Amino acid sequence: MNLLASRIAVKIKNANPEETHSIEIMQYSLGIIFNTLLIIVSTAIISLTWGHFAESITFLLCFSILRLASGGFHLKTTMACNIVTILLSTLLPFFITFSDSTLWIVNSINLIIVIMYAPNPDKNARIPTFLYPILKLISIVIVSSNFFFQSNVLGLAFLVQALTVIPWTRRRTQ
């Protein structure tokens, strides 16, 4: 994907060198777009094949929306992120369902985690700290919505995402 993004960025720059951003900025932006499309298209194709399209796309959408507000752990490579996200969004809704009582427990765990740890933005994100309480509130509202919807897929998507906001490694003291 990065090679494709790089080639397209160079062609765009050559076509209009005066009114375009740097090749690096365009390559970065195109890389995000292409990787997002890869995840969506792959999830759609796999889930259509298995007959769980609505569940997988719902999982992917809800996971992504909560991730925007809550942040969370990032994998080391884009390829790893793509593969893990595709596998999670296609396999989990296909294989895992909760009983009503278990779903209440999962929803409660999700809520506790986002109350305690969200937001946990990426170190490269430039989100002003004054927005953190708003992002926490948004995360709480999103996760709490499943107490109303009572959806296995939402509970599962929120659980997977909530687990990524927990700081699993200790921070070094200086």
Steps between C-alpha positions, in 0.01 A plus 500: 500500500782739581663443163171570323446812713852617421459454124168683496638784715792546257261506202276756671802717586633479145160589356466811717818586692394849601165429664560166673643404836832322534530145371546375858175659620303371202655153535409490870141610431456260210645220711234556767226503235626186324550305822153596622352392165694173517353423843144591396508317166667189643258487791207543262616225263578249775181570693285481185659163424422373850152654514571741788535828313283715729666371816856547373441847357317602820792371705750690286298822508435493876859403579624790283261758645596415858867499398470857368384620841697272731832450319693189589796275435652491152668203339855549373423476129216600274489148356456352848221749570326413174518125558394514865211738430373288211525181706329654802215652301433183301569223752372633832142579393491165320609288796416684824159575646405588856202399710290790630660490844852471355434797271408713804830400661694576179327839468586577863865402449515720188357793692742457792798483263407817310424685824841404637725526194341691211616694323841351436607674179798399293820680599507660153145635526485869558184512705495783754463368855201727562306275258569184702193535726280544191655193334448302822134606511451407134661160565275444802187591301600271211567201727191570714279493190529122496312477830209623287573312175609175667697397191754217514692655212520843665599346834775303330626797294504724805679233708776455243546876470478561874779250558726709275471809722637322806866594546638145522864605538641698786634840423864556581579741778791730449 
